[in-house]
Amino acid sequence: MDRKVKLTKWFFIFFLMFQWAYARRILEETKVYFLHAADSVENNNPGLKTYCHNATSKYLTHIWRTMTMHLDINSESYTLYDGKTPFEIHQKHDENQRSWSLNLFDTGKHKRLKINPFEDVCIGVYIDSSNESGYIMSMTETRVNVWMLTIMVAGILIFWCAKMLSQNSVFYYACGILFGVTMSIIILIYVAGKLVPRGKYMYLIFAGTMSIYLARVLLENAQLIAMQYREWVMWYILVTSLISFLICYRFGPVTNSRTKQIIQWFLQIIGLVLIYNSSYFREASLSCCVILVLLYNFPKAALERGKRYWQNMFPEKRKLLSEDQYRLEGIRETKKALKELQDYCSSPECNTWKTVLRLKNPIRFAKFMEEDLHLYKEEIEDHDVEISKILDEDEYTDDEY
């Protein structure tokens, strides 16, 4: 009986300790802050803090709108997590605490975090040390992101000028040099991989984890590497660019029409990808892609339809000619018709000898073709009399009214 009582007491004590630990965990649970534009939160305590932003409504005027979270911290010993909800952030943090030291969920040591303003986004900041836990998290809004606008304009230009670029030799050499420099970096990574011991598991670990980790470190510190090793980077780019240029010069620009067509399609795909990714408002950027494809493939039909619609909505008012304008227009059109007749008679389409045989006065025809005076004096006088009669009738009619 005493043994059962002791077991009951120990069980009760264990239950109380469990409840106390659970209550403490609740008290120390991750705090969640919902930020809006121009908001800022100061933190001085260690642990995981989550900062979220609720999705905003989508309007066409917000096509280049961006939101940025700024992490103002002096320490580098922090970990960032991103997700859709605070629960996802907490889950990633717990998984990372239980996993191997290589952090697969960390979003990097960024201090300016671009977020999608049209989706629910959360950023978790975890700091273990209490001595380096002070930081400020703030949020700013950019109504028109110039960088995204530039990307969209560049995508439109690449798509529209793809055919011209695919046939341009300068563009061919520039792409060849860029491709050569990029491939040389990949070759260096491959050679570095050869230096790793050739064990089966070691090779898999290197291929699966270290390659991704090193590539990520290089991308994040590319600016720092370029500044500290400026001369080495410059000479490396110069040498690889020269080698790439010589290889491109050896094979020469592309001459096959189908290869040029493939290059054109590839450039157009790149342009559409740039346009699609130039805005967080995916529906609007996708609509821009569709409109651009339609305008490119059916430009005349679209322009004619738009012109007819504009004319129906805003019909042009007819403007009557004055007497002097009418006379000048008649003289201009007469000279134009005579010039077209001379051109036709001089062209191979007209059989000159058959035409001469059908004429009553071939000499006048020859003078007409030589732009000499081919009218008689009586014809000129009769023409002036007819013009005078017409003018007199017009004046009489005007006076009558």
Summary of the structure (lengths in Angstrom):
residues: 401
radius of gyration: 40.1
end to end distance: 134.5
largest distance: 150.6
contacts: 971
relative contact order: 0.08
helix: 63%
strand: 11%
